Amino acid sequence: MVGQNCRLILQRCITAALKSEEQLSSIEQSSMWQAGAKEDREIFWLAVDSRPIPPLLAAHGVTAPLSIEIPERPIAYFVPVAIERLGNAVRELRRTLGEHAYLVIAAENLSGGWIERAIVLGADDVVDPTSADDIAVCLARTRRALERVRAACQERGHLAIERDYLQACIDNLPAPIFFKNADGIYVGCNVAFATFIGRTPDTVVGRSVFEVAPEALASRYQAADDELLQRGGTQVYESEICHSGGTSRHVVFHKAAMQGGDGRVRGIAGAILDITDRKMLEARLIEAAERDPLTNAYNRRKFFELADQIVQRTAGDGHPLAVAVIDVDQFKLINDRLGHAEGDNALRLIASVLEEAIGEGNVIARAGGEEFYALFPNASIHDADIADRMRVEVERSCRHAALSAVAGTVSIGLAGFYPLEETLDEALKRADNALYLAKNSGRNRICVAG
């Protein structure tokens, strides 16, 4: 019934408005145009009960609207309402005209209680259309209210222009940028950010990080945000992020806590720097610095670095340590008979066999030329099984590679290593002496230092 009444009101108001304009006398028309300032033409009589414009309102330039549609500019409506249907009428009018319309109820002899009720229900003001003083005061309030609304609309327009300008600026930046409020909800981002995580901006704004990122990563991001919101300032850290292509990218987050005029943290502004390519380059440089370029085995420097880490980790735990020096037998014959290219291939083959056979936790490295170093953190000179397995695997692999007719075996010198009593160089020196014995004893064998 309320919806039907509202529709009937709107259907009648245009006809009534046009009729009321025709009924204005020439004096009233003259008064209307004499008082026809812009703000007057934004105050209209909405004759929902077919009543014409009261002469007192018409004398102040109030006219009937040509349309009941709400224009973009602020407008005030003076609407006659009978007291017996005040509640329903105000609710219907407010629902129909919207919150942007300034609604003035025109009713005679309303008590203070009824005026208060009309305003509570949604009216902005109440006027007695038969009282010249009441109309003058009400129009003054209405015009002042419209001025405030116009100023607010202009300010919102300026803010919208500035917001659009700033959005256009950040959308043209290649770095992903985002903004969150204190509740962790995205309130803005640029196109680069949305594209980076495989979304559109409208599917990011209004959502939390748990709705746009995998749970494991989202928990990490949220923990960092909570810490920043609590202490303020800025925050820089490296992390992984799920890229739009489904791949994981390594990034640096740069975040800052945003403060309001009262000094309280209002949210977070953040930017993302993709450092995946840099990380890959760093990894390649690190690998190049610690790997032998020919065999891809650890180099001498990396061997001593790893040995130092193992010694520090196992110091004082009583576990035995052993080192070995491994040398390819008669390697010069391979170079002389097959050429240096085949010699390089043989070194690559032997290095890969040694690395595969040495087992987890042990270290093998190319010391230089055809010589290799090995470290066994959990073995002693009394347990030469690992070293002997390495020797056997090299012989088997070289036989399959048709190198055994020339060369293709290794000799190994093994020595115990006692970090509390000697240096690694000293242990390797004893292992090298044992290697010399192995070479002189016929090659392709292990000798243990005394």
ChimeraX attribute file (.defattr): number of C-alpha atoms within 10 A of each C-alpha:
attribute: neighborCount
match mode: 1-to-1
recipient: residues
	/A:1	7
	/A:2	11
	/A:3	12
	/A:4	10
	/A:5	13
	/A:6	18
	/A:7	14
	/A:8	13
	/A:9	19
	/A:10	20
	/A:11	13
	/A:12	15
	/A:13	25
	/A:14	20
	/A:15	14
	/A:16	21
	/A:17	25
	/A:18	17
	/A:19	17
	/A:20	20
	/A:21	17
	/A:22	11
	/A:23	12
	/A:24	19
	/A:25	12
	/A:26	9
	/A:27	10
	/A:28	20
	/A:29	18
	/A:30	15
	/A:31	16
	/A:32	21
	/A:33	15
	/A:34	12
	/A:35	17
	/A:36	16
	/A:37	11
	/A:38	8
	/A:39	18
	/A:40	20
	/A:41	18
	/A:42	20
	/A:43	27
	/A:44	23
	/A:45	26
	/A:46	31
	/A:47	27
	/A:48	24
	/A:49	15
	/A:50	17
	/A:51	16
	/A:52	23
	/A:53	27
	/A:54	17
	/A:55	16
	/A:56	17
	/A:57	23
	/A:58	24
	/A:59	20
	/A:60	20
	/A:61	24
	/A:62	28
	/A:63	29
	/A:64	25
	/A:65	20
	/A:66	12
	/A:67	13
	/A:68	16
	/A:69	10
	/A:70	13
	/A:71	10
	/A:72	8
	/A:73	13
	/A:74	19
	/A:75	22
	/A:76	24
	/A:77	25
	/A:78	28
	/A:79	25
	/A:80	27
	/A:81	20
	/A:82	14
	/A:83	14
	/A:84	8
	/A:85	9
	/A:86	18
	/A:87	17
	/A:88	16
	/A:89	24
	/A:90	23
	/A:91	16
	/A:92	20
	/A:93	21
	/A:94	18
	/A:95	13
	/A:96	17
	/A:97	16
	/A:98	12
	/A:99	12
	/A:100	15
	/A:101	21
	/A:102	22
	/A:103	26
	/A:104	28
	/A:105	24
	/A:106	23
	/A:107	19
	/A:108	16
	/A:109	14
	/A:110	15
	/A:111	9
	/A:112	9
	/A:113	8
	/A:114	15
	/A:115	18
	/A:116	14
	/A:117	15
	/A:118	23
	/A:119	16
	/A:120	12
	/A:121	16
	/A:122	19
	/A:123	21
	/A:124	17
	/A:125	18
	/A:126	24
	/A:127	24
	/A:128	17
	/A:129	21
	/A:130	16
	/A:131	13
	/A:132	13
	/A:133	13
	/A:134	14
	/A:135	19
	/A:136	15
	/A:137	11
	/A:138	17
	/A:139	21
	/A:140	12
	/A:141	13
	/A:142	25
	/A:143	17
	/A:144	13
	/A:145	16
	/A:146	21
	/A:147	14
	/A:148	13
	/A:149	18
	/A:150	15
	/A:151	12
	/A:152	12
	/A:153	15
	/A:154	13
	/A:155	12
	/A:156	13
	/A:157	12
	/A:158	12
	/A:159	12
	/A:160	12
	/A:161	12
	/A:162	12
	/A:163	13
	/A:164	11
	/A:165	12
	/A:166	13
	/A:167	15
	/A:168	13
	/A:169	11
	/A:170	17
	/A:171	17
	/A:172	12
	/A:173	12
	/A:174	13
	/A:175	17
	/A:176	22
	/A:177	23
	/A:178	24
	/A:179	21
	/A:180	24
	/A:181	19
	/A:182	16
	/A:183	13
	/A:184	19
	/A:185	19
	/A:186	23
	/A:187	17
	/A:188	18
	/A:189	24
	/A:190	24
	/A:191	21
	/A:192	22
	/A:193	22
	/A:194	21
	/A:195	15
	/A:196	19
	/A:197	18
	/A:198	15
	/A:199	15
	/A:200	16
	/A:201	18
	/A:202	11
	/A:203	12
	/A:204	21
	/A:205	17
	/A:206	15
	/A:207	15
	/A:208	18
	/A:209	18
	/A:210	16
	/A:211	13
	/A:212	17
	/A:213	16
	/A:214	12
	/A:215	12
	/A:216	9
	/A:217	15
	/A:218	17
	/A:219	14
	/A:220	12
	/A:221	18
	/A:222	15
	/A:223	10
	/A:224	15
	/A:225	22
	/A:226	14
	/A:227	11
	/A:228	19
	/A:229	23
	/A:230	10
	/A:231	10
	/A:232	18
	/A:233	14
	/A:234	15
	/A:235	15
	/A:236	14
	/A:237	10
	/A:238	14
	/A:239	16
	/A:240	18
	/A:241	22
	/A:242	17
	/A:243	15
	/A:244	14
	/A:245	11
	/A:246	10
	/A:247	9
	/A:248	13
	/A:249	18
	/A:250	20
	/A:251	19
	/A:252	17
	/A:253	20
	/A:254	16
	/A:255	22
	/A:256	20
	/A:257	24
	/A:258	20
	/A:259	15
	/A:260	9
	/A:261	7
	/A:262	7
	/A:263	8
	/A:264	13
	/A:265	19
	/A:266	16
	/A:267	23
	/A:268	26
	/A:269	19
	/A:270	18
	/A:271	19
	/A:272	22
	/A:273	15
	/A:274	20
	/A:275	16
	/A:276	15
	/A:277	12
	/A:278	12
	/A:279	14
	/A:280	12
	/A:281	12
	/A:282	12
	/A:283	12
	/A:284	12
	/A:285	12
	/A:286	11
	/A:287	14
	/A:288	14
	/A:289	14
	/A:290	19
	/A:291	20
	/A:292	19
	/A:293	12
	/A:294	12
	/A:295	19
	/A:296	16
	/A:297	23
	/A:298	25
	/A:299	22
	/A:300	18
	/A:301	15
	/A:302	19
	/A:303	21
	/A:304	16
	/A:305	11
	/A:306	15
	/A:307	19
	/A:308	13
	/A:309	11
	/A:310	18
	/A:311	16
	/A:312	11
	/A:313	10
	/A:314	15
	/A:315	13
	/A:316	10
	/A:317	7
	/A:318	9
	/A:319	12
	/A:320	16
	/A:321	20
	/A:322	23
	/A:323	30
	/A:324	31
	/A:325	27
	/A:326	28
	/A:327	26
	/A:328	22
	/A:329	21
	/A:330	16
	/A:331	19
	/A:332	16
	/A:333	13
	/A:334	22
	/A:335	16
	/A:336	12
	/A:337	11
	/A:338	13
	/A:339	12
	/A:340	13
	/A:341	10
	/A:342	15
	/A:343	20
	/A:344	16
	/A:345	13
	/A:346	22
	/A:347	20
	/A:348	15
	/A:349	16
	/A:350	25
	/A:351	24
	/A:352	14
	/A:353	19
	/A:354	23
	/A:355	18
	/A:356	13
	/A:357	20
	/A:358	19
	/A:359	13
	/A:360	9
	/A:361	10
	/A:362	19
	/A:363	22
	/A:364	27
	/A:365	28
	/A:366	27
	/A:367	20
	/A:368	12
	/A:369	10
	/A:370	20
	/A:371	18
	/A:372	22
	/A:373	25
	/A:374	25
	/A:375	28
	/A:376	25
	/A:377	19
	/A:378	14
	/A:379	20
	/A:380	17
	/A:381	21
	/A:382	11
	/A:383	11
	/A:384	16
	/A:385	11
	/A:386	15
	/A:387	24
	/A:388	18
	/A:389	13
	/A:390	21
	/A:391	23
	/A:392	16
	/A:393	18
	/A:394	23
	/A:395	20
	/A:396	14
	/A:397	17
	/A:398	20
	/A:399	15
	/A:400	9
	/A:401	12
	/A:402	11
	/A:403	18
	/A:404	15
	/A:405	9
	/A:406	18
	/A:407	19
	/A:408	24
	/A:409	25
	/A:410	27
	/A:411	26
	/A:412	33
	/A:413	28
	/A:414	31
	/A:415	29
	/A:416	23
	/A:417	27
	/A:418	18
	/A:419	18
	/A:420	9
	/A:421	8
	/A:422	10
	/A:423	12
	/A:424	16
	/A:425	11
	/A:426	14
	/A:427	21
	/A:428	23
	/A:429	18
	/A:430	22
	/A:431	28
	/A:432	25
	/A:433	18
	/A:434	24
	/A:435	28
	/A:436	18
	/A:437	20
	/A:438	21
	/A:439	20
	/A:440	10
	/A:441	13
	/A:442	10
	/A:443	20
	/A:444	20
	/A:445	19
	/A:446	23
	/A:447	24
	/A:448	21
	/A:449	19
	/A:450	11
